[in-house]
Structure formats: C-alpha cells, structure tokens
C-alpha cells in the first residue's frame, strides 16, 4: 500500500484553476500512466489487493446486503472471464457486445472484454433493430446479456439476435447475488451463463495477447434515440488519459467512496465511476439494475450515503432536482465532499435547491463521447455563475477559429482524449473508422456553442443544431430556457423552433412546474417581460408533466419540435372538414408530417397548398393511398 507521502508525490494538487499550469509543466507522457485499462486494474490489485473495490447493491431496498469484491478478487474474475472470451475466439480486433442493465457480473464482463478484445456496451432500451444495427456495425459475434429475471427484454433481444444468425454466443448475467435458472435453447448459437462458461479457466493470468495503449478499447454509441446512433471508437490511451485527469482531483483521496448509478452504456459510468477510482484504489458503491431510474433509491439514498460514507457521486441534473426534495432527516451525510453533475446544463434553480437542502456543493462538468468523457470541470471554491468550468489538463479548447473572450462560436477540443472516429463497419482489413468531418487537424468539432471568458472558463450557450432561426436571425434557445428557469415555479424548460409561414420558425417553450398555481399565460408574460431580445420571446409556453430526455438524462428536443409542428399545422388546417388526423413524427431524426384525409376530396389540393407555406416535410394520405 502506498503511504500518504507517496500519494502526495504521485498526485499533483488540483483543486484550483491556477493548478492547471503546474500540472501541465510535467508532460503527460512523463507521468508513468498505465497503458491500458488492464494494466490499470493490475496495478490496483498489486497495490491494494485486500481493499474493497466494488460494492454492488442487488436493488435499492437491499442496500444493506451487497456483493463485495476486493481488488485482488476483481482482477482474478477478469482474468477468468477474459480467458473464456479468448477461448470463444475473441482477439484484439474482435468485439464483445454488452446488452444488460447493471449487475455485479456486468462490471467484470466489461473489463474482461477490454482485456480480450473490444467492448461495445449497448443501451438495452433501444429499439431491437437499432440494437441489431449497432452490433452488426461493431462486428460482435458474442453478446453478454441480462438473464430473464434481470431484464427480460434484453434477454429476448439477445436470443432474437442469435436466432437471426447475427451472434454466435449469448453469455448470460445473473442478477447480483442471485442463483441461475434454466435458459432458452437456440439451435445455431450457444446460450449459457457467463459464470458457467468461465468456471474452468485460469484466474491468475490472461492467456491471450494483452492490449497496448494504441489498441481500440471500446465502441460507445452516442446516445441517440432516433435512428441507429453513431458508434464512437475509443483507444485505451483515450480512456486512461481522461480517467487520470478525473482521478487527479484533490477533493478525493484513497479513502474516498464513490457512488455509481449511471448505466454502463454511457461513458460517464465507465470513465468517472469505474476507471478513475482504479487509479486511487477507491471503493465504488454501485446501485441496483435500474440505477437512478429506481424510484425506491431516492427514499433510501441518504441512509446509503451515511452507511457507506459516500464521498462523491456522478449524476445528471434531474437526479439532483429529485434529491433536493428528499429530506436528509437524521442521516449523517458529512462524508459527502461534493457531487458531480454533467450530461446537460445545470439549471441554477436546481443547484440552489440541492445545495440549500443538503449543504453539498455541485461540481459541474462538460464533455462528450467523442472526447472520451470529460473535458471541462468546475471548482467548489471558485464559482463562475453560468460557467461549466475550466478545461482539464492536457486538453485544449478554442471557440470557432480562435475567437476572442466573450464571443460565441462553435466549441472545438483537442488533446489525448479526442476519439479516432466513428465505426462505419468492418471488413477483411479491420474496422472502417472515420472522423466524418468532426475532426480537422486534431480539433474535434463538438457541435456545441459557447464562449470563453478572460480566464478561459467555458460558458455553454446551446447546440448549433438547436439554434432557432427566425427570419434569418439566430436565437439561442438557452436565453429563453434560462429566463423561464428563473421563475420560482419552473423546474425545467426547453425551447424549440415552431414552423412559421413568414419567419420560417418562431420560438416556443415547454416547461415543467413545481406547483399548479402558475398558468401558461403567466409564464408567457414572464418570458416577454424578462427576455431582453424581443425576437427571442416565445410565442407560446406549454406546461408538461415531464420533459423528454434520453436514456442518460440529456434533453431530447425532437419530440417537442414534433409537437410544436403538429400544433401549428393543425391550426392552419382547422377549418378543413376532410382532415381526419395530423401526425408529426421524429423517429427518423427530423420532424416529418403526415396529414390523413377522410376521403379523396378536392380538399387535398387545398391541404397541399397550405402546407407549402411551411418548411416541413409533409405527405397527404387518402383512403386510396398517398
């Protein structure tokens, strides 16, 4: 075990913005980092063999009876599982797909897949054809999946993939601390429990070829919910560099306990709550299969923090909005040194309510899958309202072609965490990987808009694709959202463009509220009064019970655009008796409209004429067809 003196020498001070220059005075290549995730795990097991590495809760209600594993046990389990994958033919250029909710064995499977080959974690809630496309693009012939008791739909999808000939082996995970049950039989593929497949393999070493820093480690899909998401490739060097900069946080030491509940198909779960703790020998407490989606978790959360002495956690803003309403009661949560928030912009109202209710400071961050995970972090003692923080060591940020402080433009990132590109398929020569125009001269085009201040703190202003263009005038939706979030009753806000006959589109907003004492008219008037730019004032404010988000908690605006489009076209056609239904669909990634007529009437021509006034793809359907 390292001494505290050695730890201080190994880890630079990093809790203030001014620490960045001193850290970068030592080149990253001179820091002696492990080359791969396997080397990282092996170092941890050699340094802290008896220390608890993982504590996995079966579910929120069973948090007192977890499954614990030491670092030595975790390494042995990974050796054994990687050897089983190696026997199935998994080598350096082969991928293993993961399709499962969280459980103890999934963590082993992920680390083992990166040791034997390349891991491709897939969101099990994606449509089955999207799952199939991702696995086909990754070239995976082995899928590790949940048992029927753990996730019946994921298991059924995996069996269907095997029956269709897409995969040869289905390796099944048991729920944490549960026994095995009989499995389905597939004629042209093996379906067996992963633990059974690995049982007779060595635990003291890996029998195959271990990876190098330059080898591909993982393929992560980018979180899309319409169409098949893109598949971003990460090298071992990408993941190690990002995990080290996250671990180099003076807020936490070797004794810190990390709470993890984000799904493992998201890079935050992998880099922030699995790899970064391995650098410091920290214990990670993993939530049950549903993670933060488990409603029961919130009622138990502060007792879990007290029991395990949780020091930090990582979650999305919606989680902290809920936790702000959960009474801490008599629970001792003094161990919590700070909580990390990312994936989407943190509303100031959420920050204020959470920190007031708990006394725990929120550390905001910014990153994206194409830059491995995290690229920017904030500091507890240095607050810049509206900023997501300062760039992290060895990564660099510019705005546009190098715009001066204060000017808004596209955010570009360079450095060791920038990904090689997207996986487009596989042939006899290996994987076809392309930057698809996102990387130019080593700079990654994030697609996000923002600006830097004089001290190089980053301020996000939105997504380039989310800009609302009203008569050629660009409107940043965040201006509208921040204004509405400043209303005491508003708990969430999203602004989108609604088609308009003259202006092309106009802004409208969708909100959630904390009480029913406020009306849509009240909020519309509030926005008009408080938004300085008249063109940005929304034409409508609509109250919803919940705002749509992706599986990892990011705002998902396409359904809102579809709703806004349907509403305005319905209004334009309201006096036409032959119109039976208007549908607005966003499944293709863009909004398309279908107008269904009751008869093949002369009104079809009038419908077409009116739709021509809107820049929206439309089709008209009659009883006889299009």
N, C-alpha and C positions, 0 to 999 in steps of 0.2 A: 504493500500500500504506500502511496506517496505521502510525504509529510506535507504539512501546511506550507513550509518554506519552499519545497519543490513546486508545489502548486502555484504559489505566488510567482515563482520564476517562470513557470511554463505558461501562465496565463497573463496577458497584459491587462493593465487597468482599462476598463471600458464601461464607464457609466456617465461620461460627459461628452459633449460634442468635440471638445478640444482634444480628447484622447485619440481621435482618428489619425492625426498626423504621426504620433508616436508609434502607433500600431503599424502603419504603412511604411515606417522607416526600416522595418525588417521585411524584406521581400517574402511573399507567401511561400515561395519555393524553399526558403531557408528555415521554415518553421518545423520541418520534420513531420509533417502530417502523414497519417496513414494513406496509402494509395487508393484503397478501396473500402467498401463497407465491410467486407470480410476481415481485412486487416484491422479495421477499427474495432470490430467485435472481438477479435482475437486479443488485441491489446487490452481491452477492457477486462476480458476473462482472466488474463495473466495478472493484471494489476489488482483487481478486486474480485477474486474467484468466489468468495463466500458472501459477497454483498448481494442483496436482493436487487435484481434488475427489473423484473416485471411483476406487477400485482394486477391480475385481471379479474374483474368482477363478473360473476355469471349474469347478473342483471342488477338493476338499481336497488331492488328490495333485498338482495343477498349480498350487500356490500361488506358485511362482517365475515363472510366465508369465501374469500377469494382464492384463486390459484396463484401461488408464488413460485418464482424461479430465480435462482442465483445466476450471476454472470457465467459461472462455470457450467451450470446446467443448460443455460441457453445456448452456449457455444456447442456443447455436445449434441443437443437436439438439432441444431442447424447442420452440423456435420452429418448426422444420421439421415436427415431429410434430404439434404443436398446429394448424398450418395444414392438415395433411392431415385431421385430425379436423374442423376447421371446414368444409372442402370437403364432407365427408360429412354435414353438417347439424348438427353438434354446436354448440349455443349455450349461453348462460348457464344455461338451465333444463333442459339435456339431460345425461344421464349416460352415462359410458363404464364398462363393467364390466371388471375385470381378473380373469382366471382363469388363474393361472400360478404355478409355482414361481419362485424368484428367478433373475434373469439381468441382464446389463448393460442390455438394452433395456427391461426392466420398469421400471427407475427413471426412464428418460426418459418412458415411457408414462404413469406416474403423474403426474409433474409437468406433462406436456402436457395430460392430461385435466383437471387442475385449472385450467389456463390457459384451455382452450377451453370447459369446462363443469364437470361434477361427476364425481368419480371414485368408483367403487364396487368396492373390492377384495374378492374373494370367495375363501374357502378352497377350493382345488381338490379337497380330500379329502372335502368334504361330499357327501352323497348327491345324485344327479343331480336328483331332484325338489326338494330343498331349494335347490340352486343355481338352478334354474329359477324357484322362487318368489321368491327374493331379487332376481333380475334383473327379473322381472315387476313386483315391488313398486317397484323403483327406476326402472322405465320405460326401461331401457337397450336401445337398438337396435343398439349397437356393442359387441362383446366383443373384448378383446385377450387372446390366449391363448397358451399354450406350443405350440411345434411338437411333432410326434410324438416326435422324438428327446429333447426336453427333458422332456415329461410327456405320455405317450400318452393317459392317461385324461382329463386336462384338455382336450386337443385333441378327443378323441372326444365329450366332453360338449358342447363348443362347437359342433361340427358338428351334433350332435343338436338343439341349440337352434335352429340355423339351419334345419335340415330341418323342424322343427316350426313355423317361422314366428315364433319369439319374437324373434330378432335378424335384422338385415338385413346386417350386415357382421361378418366374422370376420377380425381382423387378427392375424397370427401372429408370435410372437417366436422368434428363433433362439437356440440356446444361446450363451453367451458365447464369442466368438472362433471361431464355427463357420460353415460355409457353408450355403446354402439347399438344400433338397431339394424335389421335387415335392409338391404339396398336393392334398387331395381337392377334388372339384368338387361344388358344391351348386347345384341349379337355381334356387332362389329367393333366393339370397344370394351375396355376393361373399366369397371366401376367398382371401386374399393375404397376403404377408409385409408387416408394418408398414413395414419399411425400404423396400420397393418402392413402397408406397403414398405414402410421404413423400418419395421421391427428388427429385421435381421442384418441391418447394415452397421458398419463401424461408427463409433461415436467419438473416437479420438483424433480423427483426421479426415480430410477430404480426399477422395481417391481420384478426382478429375483434375483438370487444369484450372488453377485459381485465376481470377481476373487480374487485369492490370488497370492502372489509372485511366488509360485511354479507351478501355473497353466500354461498350454500352452496358448500362446497369438496369435501365428501366424505360418503359414507354408509358407515359401518363396521358390519358385523354384530357382535353382542355375544358371539360365541364359543360359542354353544350347539351341542350335538351331538345333541340330540333335537328333532324338530320343526324348522320353519324358524326360525332365530334372528331376534331383533329387529334392525332396521336403524336405527342411530343417526345422526342428521344432525349434521354439524359445519360451522360457518361458518369463513371464512378468519380472522376475528377470534379465534375459539376457538383455532385451531391456532397462530397467531402468538403469542398471549399465553402459551400453555403452553410453546411451544418457547423463547421468550425466557427464561422463568424457569428452564428447564433449562440453557440456554446460560450464564446468569449464575451460573456455578459457578467460584469462584476456583481450584479444583483444576486446571482446564484452561485453556490459553491457545491462541493461534492455531497454535502448533506441535504441539499435541496430535493424535494419530492415534487414531481411533475404530474399533473392530471391531464389525461388524454381522452378525448371523446369524439374527435372528428373522424370521419370514415377514412380507411386506408387507401381508398382510390383517389384521395386528394393529397397533393404534395405536402401540405402543411402537416398532416399526420405523420408522414414519413420523415421529413427533414427536421421539423421542430420538436416533435414529441417521441421520435424513435432514435434517429441518428445523433442529434445534438446531445441528448443525455448520455449516450455511449462515450462521448469524449470525456465526461466528468465523473463517470461511474454513478450517475444519479438513478434513483428509483423512479419508475413511471407507473402510475396507477391508471389502468385502462378501464373505461366504463364498459358496460354490457353491450350486447349486439346492436341496440338502437342508438347508442351514444347519446348525443344531446336531443335526439328525437324521442327519447323515452320520457314521457311526462312525469313518471314517478321519480325520475332522477332529481328534479328540482325540489321536491319536498324533502329529499334526503341529503341534498347537496352540502349544506353547511355542516351537517354531522359527519359527512365523509371527509370534508376538509379538516375538521378537528381531529378525527380518528387517525388519519394518515399523515397529519401535519403537512398538508399540501402547501407548497411554496409558490407555485405558479400554475397557470393553465393557459390554453390557447383556444379561442372560440371566435365566433362571428358576432356582429352587433346584436342580432336578435336574441342570442343566448343571454347577453348581459342585460338586455331590456327585460327579460323574464326574471332573471336573478335579482334585479333591483326591486322586484315586488315580493320576493320571498324573504320573510323575516328571518334574520340571523338567530334571534332568540337568545338562548343561553349558550350557544355553541362558541367555543374559543377558536376564532379564526385568525389569531395573531401570527400564525406561521405564514400566512399568505403575504408575500412581499410585493407582488404586482401581477397583473393579469394581461395577457397579450390578446390583442384584437386585430383582425385582418379580414380579408376576402371582399369587404365592401366598406365604403366610407362610414365612419363612426359619427352618428348624429350627436351634436353637442348635448341635446337633452338626455340621451341615453348615458353618455359619460357622466353628466352631472347627477342623474338619479342613482346610478350604480355606485359612484364614489361616495355620495352622500349617505346612501343606505348601508354601505359596507366598510367605508374607510379604506378601501383597496384602490390603488391607483391603476389606471389602464395605460398600457404601453401600445400605442398604435403602430402598425407597420404597413408596408406596401410591397407587393411582389406579384409575380405571375408565373405560371407553369413554364413558360418559355425562358425564364431566367432562373429555373430550378425551383425557387420558392420565394425567399425574402431578399429584397434589395434595399429597403429603407426601414429604419427604426426610429422611434421617438425615445424620450428620456423622461423619467419620473420627475426629476428635479429641474428640468428645463422645458417649460411649456411654451409652445408657439401655437396659439389658437388657430385652428384651421389647417395646420401643417401635419403631414403624416410622419415627418421626421427627417433625419439626415441619411445620406447614402451609407451603406455598410462598407466595411473595409474591403479594399481591392476591387470594388465595383465602382463604376463611374456613370454619371447621369448628365445628359445635356438636354436642352429644350430646343427643338427644331434643329436648325443648322448651327446653333450656338447663340441663341437669343439672350439678351442681357437680363439681369434680375428684374422680375416683375412682369415680363412679357409672356403671354400664354402661347403655348405651342405643343406639338407632339413630344411626348417623353421618350427618350432613347436611353438604353442601358448598354454598357459594355463591361467586360471583365470575365473572370473564370467561371461564372455561373451561367453564362449565356449558352443556350442549348445548341446542339449541332443542326437541328432542323426537325421537320415533321416526317414521320414514317409514311411513305406513299405505297409501300408494298415490298415484296421480297421476290428475288429471282435467283438464278444459279450463282450470281456474283455476290449475293448478300442482300442487305436491306437497301432500298432506294430511299434516301433521306434528302430532303430539300428544305432550304430556308424559305421557299415560296415568297421571296421578296421581303421577308420580315427582317433579314439580317443583311446589312450592307457595310462592308469594310469593318466587320466586327461589332457594329452597333445594331442592337435589337430595336425595331420599331414596335413599341408597346401598344400603339393604338389608343393610348390614354392621353388626355390633355392636362397640362398643368403648368406651373411656373416655379422658379426658384427665387428665394429672397437673397439678400446680400450675404447671408451666412450659409448659403447653399442648402437651406431647408426646403423641402419639396411640398408644394400645395397642389392637390388634385382638383381639377375643375370639371372632369367628366370624361366620357368616351367620345372619341372622334365620331364614331358611328351613331352616337346618341344625340348629336347636335340637332336642334330643331331649326330648320331653315325657313324663315318666314319672309317671303318676298325677297330672297337673296340675302337676308340678314341672319347671321348666325346667332342663335340663342343657346346659351349654356343651361341645360336643364337643372344643374345644381343650384343656380341662382334661385330658381323657383322652389326647389326642394328645401334648401336651407331656410328660406323665408317662411315656408309653411311649418317647418320643424321648430321654428322659434315661437309658434303659437303654443300656449301651455297645454292645449288639449290634444295636439297632434303627436302621435307616437311613431309614425312612419310616413314617408312621402316619396312619390316617384312622378316625374313629369315626362311626358312624351309628346310627339307631334301628332296632331289630328289633321287629316286631309282637309284642305280648304280650296274652294273654287277659284278664288282670286290670289291668295297669298301662297298657294302650294301646300302649306301646312301652318297650323297655329298651335300654340302650346295649350295643353290641358294637364291637369294633375289628378292623381289618385292618392288618397291618404287613408291611414287608419287613425282612430282617435281613442283616447282613454276614457271618455265618458260620452253620453248621448245628449249632453246639454248644448252641444255646438252643432250647427247645421252647415250644409254645403254652401248656402248663401253667405253665412257668417265668414266662412273660410275664404270664399271668393273675394269678399270685400276686404278681408285682412291682407290677402295677397296683393290686391290692387293698390292698397294704401302703402304697403311696405316694400314693394319691389320698385326700385328707382327707375328702371328702364321700362317704359310703358309697353313696348312691343313684347316684353317678356311676361307681362301679366297674363295668367292663364285665362282662357275663355270659359273654362268650367273647372270646378273642383268636385270630385266624386269620392264619397266615403265608401270604403270596403271593409269587410271584417278582417281580411288578411291581404297583404300584398304578395304577389307571386315571387318566389325565389328559386334558385337552382338547388340541387341536392347538397351543395356545400355552402348554402346560405348567401349566395350572391344575388343581387337584384336581377330579376328576369322581366324585362320590359316588353317583350314581344306580345304576350297575351294582353297587355294594356293597350298597345298600339292596335291590336286586332279589335278590342272592344271599342276604342275610340273611332276606328274606321267604320265598324258596323253601325254605331250610333249615328254618325253624320250621314251615312248613305241611307239609312232608314228614314232619317228626317227629309232627305232630298226626294225620296220616293213615296212619302207617306200618303199622298193623295191618289196614288195609282192602285185601283182596286184589284188588279190582276196579280200584284206581287204577293206571293204566299209567304216567302221566307227569305231573309238575307243572312248569309253566313260569312264570317270573316275568319280565315284560317291562318295560323302562323307556323304550322308544323314543318314547312319547308325552309324556315329560317327567315322568310319575308312574309308580309301580310298579303294574302290574296282573297278576293271576294267572289262569292257565288250568289247570284240572285235567282231564285226559283219562282217561276210563274205558274199560275193555276191552269192556264190554257195557252194555246199558241195564238195569242191575240195580237192585235195591231199595237198594243202597248209595248211589245218587245222592242220596237223601234224607238219608242219614247224613252224606255229604260236605258237603252244603249246611248241615246243622245245625252241624257242627264249624267250617265256615268263617265262620259267623255270629258266632263268638266273636272274630274278628279284624277290625279296622277296615281291611280291604284290599279293593279292587275285585276280585271273582272271578267267573269263569264256569266252568260244568261242561260238558264236551263228551263226548257219547256217539257210538257209531258211526253213529247216525241223525241226528246234529247236536246243536245246543245243547239 
